[in-house]
Amino acid sequence: MLRTKSQNLAVIGLALALVIGGASSLVFAHGDAKGVVKDRMDLMKDMADSMKVMGAMIKGETAFDPALVVEKAGFLADHAPMIPDMTPEGSNDHPSEALPTIWQAWDDYVADADALAAEGAKLVEIATTGADQATIRAQYVKLGKTCGTCHDRFRKPKE
């Protein structure tokens, strides 16, 4: 399906809103976090920061740098597989934003983490092959949707 430029910008904007909204709430939530919950929240914040850096380039707010895309997408690809290990059953007490549905649909949760790693790795591959910005943007949008899918299913809604 071909989208217009304005539709592409809307999708990019949605992906950025999900990432920025998630990152800003994490800053406040981290205050009481300890142990694996804090580690997981810190990792998620670092992932959100990586998405924000790439998103700023995609939106033209900062200079486009394929090497930086490789670095930030590589961080996501490398660290996403750690998410399930950082989510032991019962680690959803305040200030965690994890929903109990994680453990009820554990295989789906793991699959989402695997999908995040795979989409991040695809973005690394695309950015290292000298692809144009439109191709990189399209993969970034797919990566953002992968983040959003997991957030929609397994993270408490924002208040």
Backbone as CSV, one residue per row, in Angstrom:
resi,resn,N_x,N_y,N_z,CA_x,CA_y,CA_z,C_x,C_y,C_z
1,MET,0.841,-1.175,0.000,0.000,0.000,0.000,0.882,1.233,0.000
2,LEU,0.647,2.153,-0.925,1.381,3.405,-0.990,0.671,4.443,-0.145
3,ARG,1.459,5.190,0.587,0.894,6.241,1.414,1.384,7.579,0.894
4,THR,0.599,8.597,1.173,1.026,9.941,0.809,2.056,10.417,1.825
5,LYS,2.738,11.484,1.469,3.742,12.049,2.374,3.098,12.441,3.705
6,SER,1.906,13.024,3.653,1.249,13.432,4.898,0.855,12.214,5.741
7,GLN,0.477,11.112,5.104,0.167,9.899,5.860,1.433,9.346,6.506
8,ASN,2.549,9.356,5.773,3.823,8.901,6.345,4.208,9.753,7.535
9,LEU,4.052,11.064,7.416,4.392,11.958,8.528,3.477,11.702,9.726
10,ALA,2.218,11.394,9.468,1.298,11.091,10.564,1.728,9.828,11.299
11,VAL,2.143,8.803,10.560,2.602,7.557,11.179,3.864,7.811,11.992
12,ILE,4.791,8.584,11.427,6.020,8.920,12.150,5.681,9.703,13.413
13,GLY,4.766,10.634,13.295,4.352,11.415,14.468,3.754,10.537,15.550
14,LEU,2.942,9.576,15.171,2.353,8.650,16.135,3.432,7.839,16.838
15,ALA,4.384,7.325,16.061,5.482,6.549,16.655,6.263,7.397,17.641
16,LEU,6.555,8.632,17.267,7.292,9.520,18.173,6.481,9.840,19.424
17,ALA,5.179,10.055,19.259,4.343,10.346,20.424,4.351,9.195,21.412
18,LEU,4.277,7.969,20.897,4.333,6.795,21.773,5.648,6.749,22.536
19,VAL,6.733,6.997,21.829,8.055,6.929,22.454,8.247,8.055,23.448
20,ILE,7.930,9.282,23.045,8.134,10.429,23.928,7.211,10.351,25.133
21,GLY,5.970,9.972,24.911,5.037,9.841,26.039,5.508,8.802,27.032
22,GLY,5.996,7.688,26.522,6.510,6.636,27.394,7.740,7.088,28.150
23,ALA,8.625,7.793,27.482,9.876,8.223,28.113,9.613,9.257,29.195
24,SER,8.710,10.201,28.941,8.483,11.243,29.936,7.854,10.681,31.199
25,SER,6.987,9.708,31.079,6.377,9.135,32.281,7.370,8.280,33.050
26,LEU,8.323,7.668,32.355,9.316,6.844,33.038,10.196,7.664,33.959
27,VAL,10.483,8.893,33.567,11.338,9.743,34.393,10.725,9.893,35.780
28,PHE,9.426,10.105,35.853,8.759,10.281,37.131,8.583,8.960,37.872
29,ALA,8.393,7.884,37.151,8.117,6.591,37.766,9.354,5.954,38.376
30,HIS,10.511,6.314,37.939,11.735,5.655,38.391,12.084,5.937,39.838
31,GLY,11.521,6.975,40.419,11.899,7.386,41.761,11.883,6.285,42.796
32,ASP,10.873,5.441,42.806,10.734,4.398,43.812,11.172,3.021,43.332
33,ALA,11.580,2.925,42.093,11.907,1.613,41.526,13.210,1.078,42.110
34,LYS,13.227,-0.253,42.277,14.408,-0.928,42.815,14.609,-2.240,42.071
35,GLY,15.819,-2.747,42.113,16.116,-4.072,41.584,15.794,-4.223,40.118
36,VAL,15.213,-5.373,39.774,14.950,-5.701,38.383,13.943,-4.740,37.754
37,VAL,13.022,-4.205,38.549,12.049,-3.246,38.016,12.782,-1.989,37.574
38,LYS,13.677,-1.483,38.397,14.454,-0.289,38.023,15.319,-0.587,36.808
39,ASP,15.967,-1.731,36.799,16.802,-2.097,35.653,15.974,-2.127,34.364
40,ARG,14.795,-2.727,34.447,13.923,-2.818,33.271,13.456,-1.427,32.845
41,MET,13.064,-0.607,33.808,12.602,0.740,33.486,13.741,1.578,32.889
42,ASP,14.938,1.416,33.419,16.094,2.134,32.867,16.355,1.695,31.429
43,LEU,16.267,0.393,31.174,16.472,-0.104,29.815,15.407,0.460,28.878
44,MET,14.162,0.450,29.312,13.089,0.976,28.468,13.296,2.464,28.192
45,LYS,13.757,3.209,29.181,14.037,4.633,28.970,15.161,4.800,27.957
46,ASP,16.208,4.000,28.068,17.305,4.079,27.107,16.833,3.730,25.696
47,MET,15.922,2.764,25.598,15.369,2.411,24.292,14.530,3.565,23.739
48,ALA,13.721,4.167,24.599,12.920,5.317,24.174,13.821,6.459,23.724
49,ASP,14.902,6.686,24.441,15.854,7.735,24.049,16.445,7.445,22.672
50,SER,16.763,6.184,22.409,17.286,5.813,21.091,16.255,6.102,20.000
51,MET,15.003,5.775,20.265,13.948,6.055,19.295,13.789,7.558,19.077
52,LYS,13.903,8.342,20.140,13.780,9.797,20.008,14.895,10.367,19.147
53,VAL,16.121,9.892,19.339,17.249,10.380,18.542,17.002,10.077,17.060
54,MET,16.602,8.845,16.782,16.333,8.486,15.386,15.135,9.256,14.844
55,GLY,14.114,9.413,15.657,12.917,10.129,15.233,13.202,11.578,14.877
56,ALA,14.078,12.216,15.635,14.439,13.604,15.337,15.118,13.697,13.966
57,MET,15.926,12.704,13.637,16.561,12.682,12.308,15.518,12.437,11.219
58,ILE,14.628,11.494,11.473,13.594,11.137,10.495,12.700,12.342,10.211
59,LYS,12.390,13.117,11.247,11.524,14.288,11.090,12.272,15.504,10.554
60,GLY,13.585,15.406,10.431,14.365,16.524,9.922,14.696,17.561,10.979
61,GLU,14.502,17.229,12.249,14.812,18.166,13.338,16.312,18.228,13.614
62,THR,17.011,17.148,13.293,18.462,17.091,13.425,19.031,16.525,12.128
63,ALA,20.324,16.707,11.952,20.976,16.216,10.736,20.862,14.697,10.645
64,PHE,20.595,14.214,9.460,20.473,12.783,9.250,21.864,12.165,9.249
65,ASP,22.053,11.143,10.075,23.347,10.488,10.222,23.133,8.976,10.247
66,PRO,23.354,8.296,9.119,23.127,6.850,9.072,23.927,6.083,10.131
67,ALA,25.128,6.549,10.462,25.933,5.866,11.485,25.247,5.940,12.844
68,LEU,24.590,7.052,13.130,23.863,7.185,14.394,22.613,6.308,14.392
69,VAL,21.970,6.171,13.241,20.829,5.252,13.125,21.304,3.834,13.422
70,VAL,22.447,3.451,12.853,23.001,2.118,13.093,23.263,1.920,14.585
71,GLU,23.850,2.925,15.228,24.153,2.823,16.663,22.882,2.658,17.496
72,LYS,21.904,3.514,17.266,20.683,3.509,18.089,19.809,2.290,17.796
73,ALA,19.670,1.940,16.522,18.889,0.745,16.180,19.607,-0.508,16.667
74,GLY,20.933,-0.488,16.614,21.723,-1.612,17.123,21.532,-1.798,18.609
75,PHE,21.425,-0.687,19.342,21.163,-0.771,20.776,19.841,-1.504,21.019
76,LEU,18.813,-1.140,20.271,17.511,-1.801,20.423,17.605,-3.281,20.071
77,ALA,18.252,-3.571,18.947,18.377,-4.963,18.513,19.130,-5.803,19.536
78,ASP,20.174,-5.231,20.112,21.005,-5.965,21.066,20.348,-6.139,22.434
79,HIS,19.546,-5.166,22.846,19.006,-5.189,24.207,17.573,-5.715,24.317
80,ALA,16.829,-5.696,23.226,15.442,-6.192,23.286,15.340,-7.627,23.801
81,PRO,16.262,-8.524,23.428,16.152,-9.892,23.945,16.298,-9.991,25.470
82,MET,16.795,-8.943,26.107,16.960,-8.948,27.560,15.643,-8.696,28.295
83,ILE,14.674,-8.123,27.593,13.432,-7.697,28.248,12.744,-8.844,28.991
84,PRO,12.524,-10.008,28.386,11.855,-11.072,29.148,12.617,-11.479,30.415
85,ASP,13.944,-11.532,30.342,14.722,-11.892,31.532,14.604,-10.841,32.632
86,MET,14.272,-9.616,32.232,14.131,-8.529,33.202,12.685,-8.390,33.674
87,THR,11.862,-9.383,33.332,10.447,-9.331,33.685,10.039,-10.619,34.397
88,PRO,10.648,-10.896,35.544,10.232,-12.096,36.268,8.790,-11.944,36.775
89,GLU,8.120,-13.065,36.883,6.727,-13.026,37.340,6.626,-12.283,38.660
90,GLY,5.617,-11.419,38.734,5.373,-10.655,39.949,6.145,-9.349,40.018
91,SER,6.849,-8.980,38.961,7.626,-7.741,38.999,6.822,-6.580,38.431
92,ASN,5.566,-6.517,38.828,4.702,-5.448,38.332,4.122,-4.594,39.447
93,ASP,4.744,-4.631,40.623,4.307,-3.745,41.699,4.764,-2.319,41.401
94,HIS,4.073,-1.356,41.990,4.430,0.052,41.798,5.912,0.249,42.077
95,PRO,6.615,0.964,41.254,6.175,1.840,40.171,6.176,1.199,38.788
96,SER,6.270,-0.111,38.715,6.292,-0.789,37.427,5.028,-0.465,36.640
97,GLU,5.176,-0.377,35.339,4.034,-0.164,34.453,3.634,-1.459,33.751
98,ALA,4.215,-2.567,34.194,3.921,-3.864,33.583,2.537,-4.348,34.010
99,LEU,1.793,-4.864,33.046,0.480,-5.442,33.328,0.611,-6.931,33.617
100,PRO,-0.280,-7.479,34.433,-0.244,-8.911,34.709,-0.460,-9.771,33.460
101,THR,-0.995,-9.175,32.402,-1.205,-9.934,31.171,0.116,-10.440,30.580
102,ILE,1.235,-9.853,30.988,2.539,-10.336,30.516,2.669,-11.826,30.818
103,TRP,2.344,-12.221,32.027,2.561,-13.609,32.433,1.429,-14.508,31.973
104,GLN,0.285,-13.924,31.668,-0.824,-14.694,31.113,-0.607,-14.972,29.624
105,ALA,0.161,-14.111,28.972,0.450,-14.262,27.536,1.961,-14.192,27.326
106,TRP,2.679,-14.965,28.148,4.136,-14.910,28.162,4.758,-15.128,26.773
107,ASP,4.263,-16.113,26.044,4.831,-16.391,24.719,4.682,-15.190,23.789
108,ASP,3.565,-14.494,23.887,3.360,-13.292,23.074,4.317,-12.177,23.501
109,TYR,4.535,-12.066,24.797,5.451,-11.045,25.324,6.871,-11.294,24.802
110,VAL,7.296,-12.542,24.873,8.629,-12.905,24.372,8.696,-12.664,22.865
111,ALA,7.628,-13.008,22.152,7.588,-12.793,20.705,7.687,-11.301,20.373
112,ASP,7.059,-10.464,21.185,7.159,-9.018,20.964,8.587,-8.533,21.161
113,ALA,9.263,-9.029,22.180,10.668,-8.652,22.409,11.531,-9.137,21.246
114,ASP,11.268,-10.336,20.769,12.004,-10.867,19.618,11.740,-10.036,18.363
115,ALA,10.487,-9.612,18.188,10.137,-8.786,17.027,10.848,-7.434,17.094
116,LEU,10.937,-6.878,18.286,11.651,-5.615,18.463,13.121,-5.779,18.075
117,ALA,13.730,-6.853,18.511,15.122,-7.122,18.149,15.263,-7.288,16.637
118,ALA,14.339,-8.017,16.031,14.406,-8.268,14.592,14.220,-6.985,13.781
119,GLU,13.250,-6.168,14.169,13.018,-4.915,13.439,14.181,-3.947,13.637
120,GLY,14.769,-3.934,14.821,15.963,-3.121,15.050,17.121,-3.591,14.189
121,ALA,17.302,-4.900,14.107,18.377,-5.464,13.281,18.149,-5.147,11.800
122,LYS,16.886,-5.177,11.356,16.587,-4.816,9.965,16.953,-3.354,9.699
123,LEU,16.672,-2.486,10.671,17.021,-1.081,10.500,18.535,-0.898,10.432
124,VAL,19.261,-1.626,11.257,20.724,-1.590,11.193,21.192,-1.998,9.801
125,GLU,20.656,-3.103,9.310,21.060,-3.607,8.006,20.764,-2.592,6.895
126,ILE,19.581,-2.034,6.925,19.184,-1.062,5.900,20.089,0.168,5.955
127,ALA,20.344,0.660,7.155,21.156,1.877,7.301,22.613,1.648,6.923
128,THR,23.108,0.424,7.099,24.512,0.152,6.758,24.711,-0.097,5.271
129,THR,23.643,-0.381,4.548,23.779,-0.658,3.117,23.684,0.601,2.272
130,GLY,23.561,1.753,2.914,23.496,3.004,2.166,22.129,3.294,1.585
131,ALA,21.091,2.750,2.183,19.729,2.991,1.707,19.386,4.475,1.828
132,ASP,18.411,4.898,1.035,17.985,6.298,1.109,17.154,6.537,2.370
133,GLN,16.943,7.807,2.659,16.221,8.167,3.886,14.801,7.627,3.902
134,ALA,14.150,7.557,2.767,12.772,7.060,2.720,12.710,5.588,3.148
135,THR,13.675,4.805,2.730,13.716,3.390,3.097,14.012,3.247,4.588
136,ILE,14.934,4.048,5.071,15.255,4.031,6.502,14.046,4.484,7.319
137,ARG,13.365,5.524,6.838,12.169,6.029,7.527,11.106,4.935,7.616
138,ALA,10.887,4.221,6.521,9.862,3.168,6.512,10.184,2.091,7.543
139,GLN,11.439,1.710,7.662,11.814,0.690,8.647,11.720,1.251,10.062
140,TYR,12.056,2.517,10.239,11.911,3.150,11.552,10.450,3.106,11.996
141,VAL,9.547,3.384,11.071,8.110,3.340,11.390,7.706,1.929,11.820
142,LYS,8.196,0.910,11.118,7.904,-0.479,11.509,8.435,-0.760,12.913
143,LEU,9.629,-0.281,13.184,10.218,-0.455,14.512,9.355,0.214,15.573
144,GLY,8.912,1.434,15.303,8.053,2.152,16.248,6.730,1.440,16.494
145,LYS,6.161,0.865,15.447,4.906,0.113,15.608,5.126,-1.111,16.488
146,THR,6.288,-1.729,16.377,6.604,-2.892,17.207,6.647,-2.485,18.673
147,CYS,7.262,-1.342,18.954,7.272,-0.823,20.334,5.835,-0.600,20.811
148,GLY,5.049,0.047,19.963,3.680,0.384,20.328,2.810,-0.832,20.578
149,THR,3.001,-1.879,19.801,2.216,-3.105,19.981,2.422,-3.674,21.379
150,CYS,3.661,-3.750,21.800,3.956,-4.279,23.130,3.403,-3.347,24.212
151,HIS,3.590,-2.045,24.025,3.078,-1.087,25.006,1.564,-1.204,25.132
152,ASP,0.879,-1.325,24.002,-0.586,-1.421,24.031,-1.068,-2.649,24.790
153,ARG,-0.356,-3.749,24.655,-0.801,-5.016,25.247,-0.311,-5.237,26.667
154,PHE,0.878,-4.736,26.977,1.519,-5.170,28.215,1.931,-4.040,29.168
155,ARG,1.592,-2.804,28.863,1.953,-1.696,29.749,0.700,-0.981,30.210
156,LYS,0.695,-0.603,31.486,-0.443,0.133,32.024,-0.672,1.397,31.228
157,PRO,-1.939,1.770,31.014,-2.221,3.014,30.292,-1.713,4.217,31.089
158,LYS,-1.383,5.266,30.354,-0.932,6.497,31.009,-2.112,7.158,31.697
159,GLU,-1.825,7.736,32.842,-2.901,8.416,33.597,-2.987,9.856,33.206
